[in-house]
Amino acid sequence: MAISPYNPKNPIVSIIILNWNGWKDTVECLESLYQITYDNYNLILIDNGSENSSLEEIRDYLSGKKPIASKYFEYSSDNKPVKILEYTNSDVASDGGREDVIVGLPSRKRIVIIKNDKNYGFAEGNNIGIRYALKFQNPDYILLLNNDTVVKSDFLDKLVNAMDREERIGFAGPIIYYYDRNGRTDLISVAGVNHIMRKGSYRRIGTGEVDRGQYHSIVKVDSLEGSCLLVRRTVFEKIGLLDTSYFLYWEETDLCRRGFEAGFGCIIVPTTGIWHKVSTSKPRAAVTYYKTRNRLWFVKSHASKEELVSFLCYFCLFQFWATIAGYLYRQEYGNISSFLRGVLHGATRKKQPKPIARPASG
């Protein structure tokens, strides 16, 4: 059963938010979403095995017991209490099927919470929500949104309108601003990403720039940051879901690249945006390991033969040694071990077949 009736002029969007011990960020994100002007969306909150009181705090917020403050909006009690439909990830995998308790409620008065039994990482955590949405919500689009973001009220209208113009556009994203950078809220974190395959890297467009309207037209880019990524349903049906082996970092880049290889374009919609807190809570050693390993996996999976040879020359002759020297200079000896393990595991992985998995839909 689809929670929202299909309306071709107002497509159904399933919004998936992943929470792990971050309820303070999550409730601010949810409140900004409940105040958007788009009116045909379904919110899915995935709790990725939180080890603190996140779920209790989020339930209190949804019931109206915990008003929140934000510099980006005024708290509203009009949409409280929010009706909660709650599952475990094993419930969803085996059945689900209790959607009738929230059918008919407006988007801002309902939410689905899926409690994972452990932390499945960014990729599989989101995949659990994507599978649920495709099976029970019949969405036209699925939005992956970080919990440490706050959205502009018109962001979903403009993203959906831009994608509706062209069926071969598979991905869309807004300008992403730093949530607070020295008191400023108009500094761009990223306005799309372009790949430099011969170096196994990418160029983040606009990073650190003040937004003076210099990005005013919809343009195609190679990929988008996973903090806010609107994906057409047919993309998942054709190429599969996020690659769970990445676990952390590069998985959204891989998804966009697989979409490109299947004929789907990727656009940035600069007339709207979100603010991202750009979390730095992950252990530095884990960041070093996953970024190193996954970068090598990505290049091996998607580079042409000429690009791969160029990358290997660049990496082996220059970047490997420059990275080690940098860690030694900064006395970050633990990162040397993480970097070397990342190189080893990245180099020894065989090229993955594509598509990796196909979603099961209702």
C-alpha positions as CSV (number, residue, x, y, z in Angstrom):
1,M,0.0,0.0,0.0
2,A,1.4,3.4,-1.0
3,I,1.2,6.0,1.8
4,S,0.6,8.9,-0.6
5,P,-1.7,8.8,-3.6
6,Y,0.1,9.3,-6.9
7,N,-0.2,12.8,-8.3
8,P,1.7,13.4,-11.6
9,K,1.9,17.1,-10.9
10,N,3.2,16.6,-7.4
11,P,5.4,13.4,-7.3
12,I,5.9,11.3,-4.2
13,V,9.2,11.8,-2.5
14,S,10.5,9.5,0.2
15,I,13.1,11.3,2.4
16,I,15.5,9.0,4.2
17,I,17.5,10.3,7.2
18,L,20.1,8.2,9.0
19,N,20.6,8.8,12.7
20,W,23.5,7.4,14.8
21,N,23.7,8.9,18.3
22,G,22.9,12.4,16.8
23,W,19.5,13.2,18.0
24,K,20.2,17.0,18.6
25,D,21.1,17.4,14.9
26,T,18.3,15.1,13.8
27,V,15.4,16.9,15.5
28,E,16.6,20.2,14.0
29,C,16.7,18.6,10.6
30,L,13.2,17.1,11.0
31,E,11.7,20.4,12.1
32,S,13.1,22.1,9.0
33,L,11.6,19.4,6.8
34,Y,8.2,19.7,8.5
35,Q,8.2,23.4,7.4
36,I,8.9,22.9,3.7
37,T,6.4,24.1,1.1
38,Y,6.4,20.7,-0.8
39,D,3.4,18.7,0.4
40,N,3.8,15.1,-0.9
41,Y,6.7,13.5,0.9
42,N,7.2,10.7,3.3
43,L,9.8,10.9,6.1
44,I,11.7,7.8,7.0
45,L,14.1,8.0,9.9
46,I,16.6,5.1,10.2
47,D,18.2,4.8,13.6
48,N,21.5,3.0,12.8
49,G,21.9,1.2,16.2
50,S,22.3,4.3,18.4
51,E,24.0,3.7,21.7
52,N,22.5,6.7,23.5
53,S,19.0,8.0,24.2
54,S,18.5,9.2,20.6
55,L,15.2,7.4,20.0
56,E,13.7,8.6,23.2
57,E,14.7,12.2,22.6
58,I,13.4,12.1,19.0
59,R,10.1,10.6,20.1
60,D,9.8,13.4,22.7
61,Y,10.3,16.0,20.0
62,L,7.8,14.4,17.7
63,S,5.2,14.3,20.5
64,G,5.6,18.0,21.0
65,K,7.4,17.7,24.4
66,K,10.7,19.1,23.2
67,P,10.6,22.4,21.4
68,I,13.8,23.2,19.7
69,A,15.6,26.4,18.7
70,S,17.4,27.1,15.5
71,K,18.7,30.3,13.8
72,Y,17.2,29.0,10.5
73,F,13.5,28.8,11.4
74,E,11.0,29.3,14.2
75,Y,9.8,26.2,15.9
76,S,6.2,25.4,15.2
77,S,3.8,23.3,17.3
78,D,1.1,23.2,14.6
79,N,2.4,19.9,13.2
80,K,2.7,18.2,16.6
81,P,2.2,15.5,17.7
82,V,3.6,13.6,14.7
83,K,2.2,10.1,14.2
84,I,4.9,7.5,14.4
85,L,4.9,4.2,12.6
86,E,7.8,2.2,14.1
87,Y,9.6,-0.9,12.8
88,T,12.7,-2.8,13.4
89,N,14.9,-3.6,10.4
90,S,14.0,-7.3,10.8
91,D,10.3,-6.4,10.7
92,V,10.7,-4.5,7.5
93,A,12.8,-7.3,5.9
94,S,10.2,-9.9,6.7
95,D,6.9,-8.0,6.3
96,G,6.1,-4.4,7.2
97,G,2.6,-3.8,6.2
98,R,1.1,-1.5,9.0
99,E,1.0,1.6,6.8
100,D,-2.7,2.0,7.2
101,V,-2.2,3.7,10.6
102,I,-0.7,6.8,8.9
103,V,-2.5,6.8,5.5
104,G,-4.4,10.0,5.0
105,L,-2.3,12.1,7.3
106,P,-0.6,15.1,5.8
107,S,3.2,14.7,5.2
108,R,4.1,17.0,8.1
109,K,2.1,14.9,10.6
110,R,3.6,11.4,10.0
111,I,6.9,9.6,10.1
112,V,8.2,6.1,9.7
113,I,11.0,5.1,12.1
114,I,13.1,2.0,11.4
115,K,15.3,0.8,14.3
116,N,18.4,-1.1,13.1
117,D,19.9,-3.6,15.5
118,K,23.4,-2.3,14.8
119,N,25.3,0.3,12.9
120,Y,25.2,-0.8,9.2
121,G,27.2,2.2,7.9
122,F,26.0,4.9,5.6
123,A,25.4,2.6,2.6
124,E,23.4,-0.3,4.0
125,G,21.7,2.0,6.6
126,N,20.3,4.0,3.7
127,N,19.6,0.9,1.6
128,I,17.3,-0.4,4.4
129,G,15.3,2.8,4.0
130,I,15.4,2.6,0.2
131,R,14.0,-0.9,0.2
132,Y,11.3,0.0,2.5
133,A,10.3,3.1,0.5
134,L,10.2,1.2,-2.8
135,K,8.1,-1.6,-1.3
136,F,5.6,0.4,0.7
137,Q,5.6,4.0,-0.4
138,N,5.6,3.9,-4.2
139,P,7.9,7.0,-4.5
140,D,8.8,8.7,-7.8
141,Y,12.0,10.0,-6.1
142,I,14.0,9.1,-3.1
143,L,16.0,11.8,-1.2
144,L,19.0,10.8,0.9
145,L,19.6,13.6,3.5
146,N,22.2,13.8,6.2
147,N,20.7,14.3,9.7
148,D,23.1,17.2,10.4
149,T,21.5,19.4,7.8
150,V,18.9,22.2,7.8
151,V,16.9,22.7,4.6
152,K,15.5,25.8,2.9
153,S,11.7,25.7,2.7
154,D,11.6,25.6,-1.1
155,F,14.5,23.1,-1.6
156,L,12.3,20.1,-2.5
157,D,10.0,22.0,-4.9
158,K,13.0,23.2,-6.9
159,L,14.8,19.9,-7.0
160,V,11.7,18.0,-8.1
161,N,10.7,20.6,-10.7
162,A,14.2,20.5,-12.2
163,M,14.2,16.7,-12.4
164,D,10.7,16.5,-13.9
165,R,11.9,18.4,-17.0
166,E,14.1,15.6,-18.2
167,E,13.7,11.8,-17.6
168,R,17.4,11.1,-18.2
169,I,18.4,13.2,-15.2
170,G,18.8,10.7,-12.4
171,F,20.3,12.8,-9.6
172,A,19.8,16.3,-8.4
173,G,21.2,18.3,-5.5
174,P,21.1,21.9,-4.2
175,I,24.0,24.2,-3.2
176,I,25.3,23.0,0.2
177,Y,26.3,25.8,2.6
178,Y,28.4,25.5,5.8
179,Y,26.0,25.6,8.7
180,D,28.1,28.1,10.5
181,R,31.6,29.2,9.4
182,N,32.9,32.0,11.6
183,G,29.3,33.2,12.0
184,R,28.6,33.2,8.3
185,T,25.8,31.2,6.7
186,D,26.5,32.1,3.0
187,L,29.7,30.2,2.5
188,I,29.5,27.4,0.1
189,S,30.6,23.9,1.1
190,V,30.0,22.4,-2.3
191,A,28.0,23.1,-5.5
192,G,28.5,19.8,-7.2
193,V,31.6,17.6,-7.9
194,N,33.6,16.9,-11.0
195,H,35.9,13.8,-11.3
196,I,39.5,13.8,-12.2
197,M,39.9,10.1,-12.9
198,R,43.5,10.3,-14.0
199,K,44.4,11.3,-10.4
200,G,41.7,9.4,-8.7
201,S,40.3,12.6,-7.2
202,Y,37.6,15.2,-7.7
203,R,37.1,18.9,-7.7
204,R,34.5,20.3,-5.3
205,I,32.8,23.3,-7.1
206,G,32.5,26.5,-5.1
207,T,34.0,25.3,-1.8
208,G,34.8,28.2,0.5
209,E,33.2,30.8,-1.8
210,V,30.7,33.4,-0.6
211,D,27.5,32.9,-2.5
212,R,27.0,36.1,-4.5
213,G,24.7,34.5,-7.1
214,Q,27.6,33.3,-9.3
215,Y,26.0,29.9,-9.6
216,H,22.6,30.8,-11.0
217,S,21.9,28.2,-13.7
218,I,21.2,24.5,-13.5
219,V,24.3,22.6,-14.7
220,K,25.4,19.0,-15.2
221,V,28.1,17.7,-12.8
222,D,29.8,14.3,-12.4
223,S,28.4,13.6,-8.9
224,L,26.8,15.2,-5.9
225,E,27.6,15.1,-2.2
226,G,25.6,12.4,-0.3
227,S,24.4,14.9,2.3
228,C,21.5,15.9,0.0
229,L,21.0,13.6,-3.0
230,L,17.6,13.3,-4.8
231,V,17.5,10.1,-6.9
232,R,14.9,9.1,-9.5
233,R,13.3,5.8,-8.6
234,T,14.2,4.2,-11.9
235,V,17.9,4.7,-11.2
236,F,17.7,2.2,-8.3
237,E,15.6,-0.1,-10.4
238,K,18.2,-0.1,-13.1
239,I,21.6,0.0,-11.4
240,G,20.9,-1.2,-7.9
241,L,21.4,0.4,-4.5
242,L,24.4,1.8,-2.7
243,D,27.4,-0.4,-2.6
244,T,27.6,-1.7,1.0
245,S,31.2,-2.7,0.8
246,Y,32.2,1.0,0.9
247,F,30.6,1.3,4.3
248,L,31.8,4.9,4.6
249,Y,32.9,7.5,2.0
250,W,32.7,7.4,-1.8
251,E,29.5,5.3,-1.9
252,E,27.4,8.2,-3.3
253,T,30.2,9.0,-5.8
254,D,30.1,5.4,-6.9
255,L,26.3,5.5,-7.2
256,C,26.4,8.7,-9.3
257,R,29.1,7.1,-11.5
258,R,27.1,3.9,-12.0
259,G,24.1,6.0,-12.9
260,F,26.2,8.0,-15.5
261,E,27.4,4.7,-17.0
262,A,23.7,3.6,-17.3
263,G,22.8,6.9,-19.0
264,F,21.5,9.0,-16.1
265,G,22.7,12.6,-15.8
266,C,23.4,14.5,-12.6
267,I,22.5,18.2,-12.0
268,I,23.1,20.9,-9.4
269,V,20.1,23.2,-8.8
270,P,21.8,26.4,-7.4
271,T,18.6,28.4,-6.8
272,T,18.1,26.7,-3.5
273,G,20.2,25.1,-0.8
274,I,20.7,23.4,2.6
275,W,23.1,24.1,5.4
276,H,25.4,21.3,6.5
277,K,27.2,21.0,9.8
278,V,30.0,19.0,8.2
279,S,30.5,16.6,11.1
280,T,34.1,15.9,12.2
281,S,33.1,13.3,14.9
282,K,34.5,10.3,13.1
283,P,37.9,8.9,14.3
284,R,40.7,10.3,12.1
285,A,42.2,6.8,11.6
286,A,38.9,5.4,10.3
287,V,38.6,8.4,7.9
288,T,42.1,7.9,6.6
289,Y,41.5,4.1,6.1
290,Y,38.1,4.3,4.4
291,K,38.9,7.3,2.2
292,T,42.2,5.6,1.0
293,R,40.7,2.2,0.4
294,N,37.5,3.4,-1.2
295,R,39.2,5.8,-3.5
296,L,41.2,2.9,-5.0
297,W,38.1,0.8,-5.3
298,F,36.3,3.6,-7.1
299,V,39.1,4.1,-9.6
300,K,39.5,0.4,-10.3
301,S,35.8,0.1,-10.9
302,H,35.2,3.1,-13.1
303,A,38.4,4.3,-14.8
304,S,39.3,3.5,-18.4
305,K,42.5,1.6,-19.0
306,E,44.3,4.8,-19.9
307,E,43.0,6.6,-16.9
308,L,43.9,3.7,-14.6
309,V,47.5,3.6,-15.9
310,S,47.8,7.4,-15.4
311,F,46.4,7.1,-11.9
312,L,48.8,4.3,-10.9
313,C,51.8,6.3,-12.1
314,Y,50.6,9.4,-10.3
315,F,49.8,7.5,-7.1
316,C,52.8,5.2,-6.9
317,L,55.5,7.7,-8.0
318,F,54.2,10.8,-6.2
319,Q,51.1,10.8,-4.0
320,F,51.9,7.7,-2.0
321,W,55.3,9.1,-0.8
322,A,54.0,12.6,-0.4
323,T,51.2,11.3,1.9
324,I,53.6,9.3,4.0
325,A,55.9,12.3,4.3
326,G,53.0,14.5,5.4
327,Y,52.0,12.2,8.2
328,L,55.7,11.9,9.3
329,Y,56.1,15.7,9.3
330,R,52.9,16.1,11.4
331,Q,53.8,13.2,13.6
332,E,50.5,11.4,12.8
333,Y,52.0,8.0,13.1
334,G,48.7,6.2,13.5
335,N,47.5,7.6,10.2
336,I,50.4,6.0,8.5
337,S,49.2,2.5,9.5
338,S,45.6,3.3,8.5
339,F,46.8,4.7,5.1
340,L,48.9,1.6,4.4
341,R,46.1,-0.7,5.3
342,G,43.8,1.3,3.0
343,V,46.3,1.0,0.2
344,L,46.6,-2.7,0.7
345,H,42.9,-3.5,0.9
346,G,42.1,-1.1,-2.0
347,A,44.7,-2.6,-4.2
348,T,43.8,-6.2,-3.6
349,R,40.0,-5.9,-4.2
350,K,38.8,-7.3,-7.5
351,K,36.7,-5.2,-9.7
352,Q,33.0,-5.5,-8.7
353,P,30.4,-6.6,-11.2
354,K,27.6,-4.1,-11.9
355,P,24.9,-3.7,-10.9
356,I,25.7,-4.7,-7.4
357,A,22.2,-5.4,-6.2
358,R,18.6,-4.7,-7.4
359,P,16.0,-3.4,-4.9
360,A,13.0,-5.5,-4.1
361,S,9.9,-3.4,-4.7
362,G,6.3,-4.1,-3.8
